[in-house]
Amino acid sequence: MRIGVIGGGAWGTALAQVAAAGGDPVILWAREPEVVAAINDARENSLFLAGVPLSPAIRATGAIADLAACEALLAVTPAQHLRAVLATLPPGDAALVLCAKGIEAGTGRLMSEIAAEARPGASIAVLSGPTFAHEVAAGLPTAVTLACADAEVGAGLAARLARPGFRPYVSADVIGAEIGGAVKNVLAIACGVVEGRGLGQNARAALISRGFAEMTRFGLARGADAATLAGLSGLGDLVLTCSSASSRNFSLGLGLGQGRRAEDLLADRRTVAEGAFTAPVLRDAAAAAGVDMPIVGAVCALLEGTALVDRVVEALLARPLRAEG
């Protein structure tokens, strides 16, 4: 199976490294000419994944038409740019593996819904789970969810991408895999705030637990399977990104907790903290579905500058007592 990767950031480069580990050629499309040159000439993505020697089987290109012969495309562009990038793809019936985690601002669409609109008839899969790009690129043990409604396509993709250090678990629950990845980004911002404000490990554990309850409520309302949300693409990814400053969303929250402004933190970032864009969309979608997500609402207040950290924490702690669940 000929693999193409759309997006030359850290995660796209890491996935290209996984796909090329068996010596099979992989073509990686990157928007930045310096990334294309560095990968082809120096075998390194020095801009986004410095210090990781890349497989000679990876060829980078700045021409998206070069992906025309691929049988599967891993779409690793930021969630808010996925629609525009898919519109530029050459015609074809390649399977689409969606690797960005988020919900489209303005429409509330999940990535699979965008892909179905942009590439009708294409097989669509979602790859999600607890994954830091630098660890995946280094071959450290990683397990992910690979969700696809077409069982045969899902099994073929999993077999093509599986490596001793990269284990895909196949699922049919595309919606659940997507919702887990999107919601955990917002909750990771909240956990970063807890760290930045020095609120302690008890508070972080409580936030992860209650955040998972919010994720589950919203996921079930959207038709997700509870087992998917409790798996790698839900709880697994939540634990990882809520526990490390290597998470872009966690580090954004860390800055907020230390009293910095969201607009300054976001302007200063080379990479994208998807949770900042997903949070208001998720808040509105939850309200429309009648789902209570107070932690998501608190993150929105901090990002929008409508409340200070201490006031947000106070409001969460002052919520009426209730049964757990």
Helices and strands as residue ranges (DSSP letters): E 3-6, H 10-19, E 26-29, H 33-42, E 58-61, G 64-67, E 72-75, G 79-81, H 82-87, E 95-98, H 111-118, E 124-128, H 133-137, E 142-148, H 151-161, E 166-171, H 174-196, H 201-221, H 226-229, I 232-236, H 237-241, H 248-257, H 262-267, H 274-289, H 294-304, H 309-317
